[in-house]
Amino acid sequence: MKPTHFLAAATLGLLLATPARAADEHAAHHAPPAATDAAAPWTEGEVRKIDRAQAKLTLRHGRIENLDMDGMTMVFKVADPRLLEGLKTGDKIRFAAESRQGVLTVTAVEPAN
Ligand SMILES: [Cu+2]
């Protein structure tokens, strides 16, 4: 095999390997759930109800671009009960949410200023 052919084969192998490795890194990034997730866009919200036992959060939220959802009041699962620490009903927040196995899940919360 000529050196140029070897290089091409090595490059192709690298390209084919990349998607699987990226998926692994993504899984690692989400386990355990982080307090913040820089990849998810922020959405404005207001805390309407907190269910710490069920790790659920009722929010009145603005439009969620990544979920293609207009503003409403609804219940979310939270990725980690620690996200509920310090929250109380009526708090204005910014949050990130995504669909995990079809369950709309809050992955990050921070106070809105
Ligand atoms: Cu909604």
Residues whose N, C-alpha, C, O or C-beta is under 5 A from the ligand:
A	BS01	CU	M69 D70 M72 M74
